[in-house]
Amino acid sequence: MKLVEDLAEELYESIGEDECTIETEDNIITIYLDLPDTENYISFVNTIERFIVKSRYDIEDFEIDGDYEGQIDIVYEGE
């Protein structure tokens, strides 16, 4: 989906250099933290939420979840 791919690209440009890998598949963006721990996870989730809120995307269209350590999933649930 183009919207998800665009968001993933913008996220990579914004935070991709910050010790993570970003992949997309269907309506899901997966971010793998290179140095996983709970503190990094919470920090990255906060960064992602702030990024989406400030961007052209509607935060209400996305669910942010993960394994609370090394993987963050952003699922597009909008129409």
C-alpha positions as CSV (number, residue, x, y, z in Angstrom):
1,M,0.0,0.0,0.0
2,K,1.4,3.3,-1.1
3,L,0.5,5.2,2.1
4,V,2.3,2.7,4.3
5,E,5.4,2.7,2.0
6,D,5.5,6.5,2.1
7,L,5.3,6.5,5.9
8,A,8.0,3.9,6.1
9,E,10.3,5.9,3.8
10,E,9.7,9.1,5.8
11,L,10.3,7.3,9.1
12,Y,13.6,5.9,7.7
13,E,14.7,9.3,6.7
14,S,13.8,10.6,10.1
15,I,14.9,7.8,12.5
16,G,16.4,5.0,10.3
17,E,19.9,5.9,11.2
18,D,19.1,5.6,14.9
19,E,20.1,2.0,15.5
20,C,17.1,0.3,13.8
21,T,16.0,-1.4,10.7
22,I,12.7,-0.6,9.0
23,E,10.7,-3.1,6.8
24,T,7.3,-3.0,5.2
25,E,4.9,-5.8,4.3
26,D,1.3,-5.2,3.2
27,N,-0.2,-2.8,5.8
28,I,2.5,-3.2,8.4
29,I,5.7,-1.3,9.1
30,T,8.1,-3.3,11.3
31,I,11.0,-1.6,13.1
32,Y,13.7,-3.8,14.5
33,L,15.8,-2.1,17.2
34,D,19.5,-3.0,16.9
35,L,20.1,-2.5,20.6
36,P,16.8,-3.8,22.1
37,D,15.8,-3.0,25.6
38,T,12.6,-1.8,27.2
39,E,14.0,1.8,27.5
40,N,14.9,2.0,23.8
41,Y,11.5,0.5,22.9
42,I,9.6,3.2,24.9
43,S,11.8,5.9,23.5
44,F,11.3,4.8,19.9
45,V,7.5,4.4,20.3
46,N,7.4,8.0,21.6
47,T,9.5,9.2,18.7
48,I,7.3,7.4,16.2
49,E,4.1,8.8,17.8
50,R,5.4,12.3,17.7
51,F,6.6,11.9,14.1
52,I,3.2,10.7,12.9
53,V,1.3,13.4,14.9
54,K,3.5,16.1,13.3
55,S,3.3,14.5,9.8
56,R,0.5,14.5,7.2
57,Y,-0.7,11.1,8.5
58,D,-3.6,10.6,10.9
59,I,-2.4,8.9,14.1
60,E,-5.9,7.4,14.5
61,D,-5.3,5.3,11.3
62,F,-2.4,3.4,12.9
63,E,-2.0,0.9,15.7
64,I,1.5,0.9,17.2
65,D,2.4,-2.3,19.0
66,G,5.3,-4.7,19.4
67,D,7.2,-7.0,21.7
68,Y,8.1,-4.2,24.2
69,E,11.7,-4.7,23.6
70,G,13.2,-5.2,20.1
71,Q,10.4,-5.0,17.6
72,I,7.8,-2.3,16.9
73,D,4.9,-2.9,14.5
74,I,2.9,0.0,13.0
75,V,-0.3,-1.4,11.5
76,Y,-2.4,0.7,9.1
77,E,-6.1,0.3,10.1
78,G,-7.5,3.2,8.2
79,E,-9.7,3.1,5.1
